[in-house]
Amino acid sequence: MDTTLESIRWENGKLEILDQTLLPRTKYIPVTGVEDGWHVIRNMQVRGAPAIAIVGCLSLVAEITKDDHRDKKSLRQDVEGKLNYLVSARPTAVNMKIAADELIHLANKLTKDTTVNIDQMKESLIDSVELMLIKDIADNKAIGDFGAEEILKHTHGDGAVKILTHCNTGSLATAGYGTALGVIRSLHKKHNLETRPYFQGARLTAYELVYEGIPGTLICDDMVAALMKSTNISAVVVGADRVAANGDTANKIGTYQIAIVAQYHNVPFYVAAPRTSIDFSIPCGDYIVIEERPEREMSHIKNERIASCGIHCWNPAFDVTPARLITGIITEVGVFRPKDLIKLKTERN
Ligand code: MRU
């Protein structure tokens, strides 16, 4: 069996995504341009911080390939406007914003470069987005290896390594392999979690694990403390939607309470994230905008109401785990204590 699960298909300028709201039914849907891109991101048909950025940028590429532009300046303006629109689809994950800033920077540079014509400018923008796909998989494999090495270093005894994760950070959430789930792939033994109200653990992570034959156990979010008390969990590994300069990390709602429970039980708590999830422009997590999702995602399952009519719902999609609860941040260039994250800051970020 082909064990590669593909959430994003990009071939000959055509983009398709696996509609994750329909899983376990497999249906790929076309994304023909930026408008489609915005909607599939907003409706969570594709989700996960790296996948959002890649699909957003590919939707732009699919569109500019078809469109005629008067000159380089009008192409640059079009690219900037469309990228800013894509950034607005979901506010918390930073990867789309970072990718947009980089593409706008490139577009500005190419506009000023008199040796480059409009076709070459388009080609360069397309190449740079296509590189994101390749780089994301390579980065995730590096994250997987660094994370597995780090966890094995701190795991004593001959028992199975048991990893607890949250939400979905695998092939579905990235161009392939995954971040926290990439670490698990590299370790290949784990426990995993359901994530309410959106059931990403049950619908997505469980699907990926079964698909690839990786053993796992599904638990609900409210079972973490009992699990840690009764089972020797080796480590928690989660993903990130945005990591602030001090290491405070926004991730799927419920991550913060897992970090608190992990600290109480002396279980190391890791965040696995590429450098494109680190936002050095904000000093700490207080500056992260938390997306609020529609009440209906809590009050209904599929189309059936499960909560009493008239009850008010609060439905934030993410929370922020303070850096002091995080043992290490696993990136594609190594594992960093939150206080050392600043070493990764470059001139461009
Ligand atoms: O709301 P989602 O499904 O987009 O949230 C996803 C997460 O919180 C992931 O942990 C994060 O984006 C990292 S995915 C590699």
Residues whose N, C-alpha, C, O or C-beta is under 5 A from the ligand:
A	BS01	MRU	R47 G48 A49 P50 H166 C167 N168 T169 A173 T179 G239 A240 D241 N251 K252
